[in-house]
Amino acid sequence: MRHPSKLLSKKNFVVLLLLLVLVITLFVPIRSVVAVEFENTGKLVAYYPASSPQKFAIRYTHSVHKTPVLESYRLAKNNDIVQYELTYENFAIGMPSNAEEGERFVQRDGKYIIENMDRAFPFIDVRVGQVVANHTLIIEGKEVPFHTFTKPGSWVRLKAKKISLWQAWKGVNILDR
């Protein structure tokens, strides 16, 4: 019978160390992304690589007045998602009629714009429209309809977070579509 101190030979130690490094590399969250999660489950539906500060927008057609709405966001260093602008065409139900303190309300090219917004959120929940809304994520000029990575009618949560290399391989990188 082998002596217990001989069980962990140099070769075995190196193999175990390499396995540990591989597991850490694959499963420890290190990649910063904007994640699209299924409801509030934390289950990754899709993502795109993020670096702070990065901007993105969500465009949709308002369900009541059937005109486009553009919500513009940036990522804060603390991983909050900060709304900095809102653009819309109609003062109908559900749309603001003025800016809040510190914000600026302007009318330009037939659109109403609230600028200088600084509204921070830990996440954004979106109920993906089934008929009219056509929710679209706009990242670096690329337009990606939500229905390309989730079902219409579903509820998704956008949040800045870190994911592992394994999650990145399994998930859908929105920018690669």
PyMOL commands that set and color helices and strands:
alter all, ss='L'
color gray80, all
select helices_A, chain A and resi 4-7+10-27+146-148+165-170+174-176
alter helices_A, ss='H'
color red, helices_A
select strands_A, chain A and resi 31-38+43-49+55-61+68-75+81-88+104-108+111-115+119-121+124-127+136-139+142-145+155-163
alter strands_A, ss='S'
color yellow, strands_A
deselect
rebuild
show_as cartoon
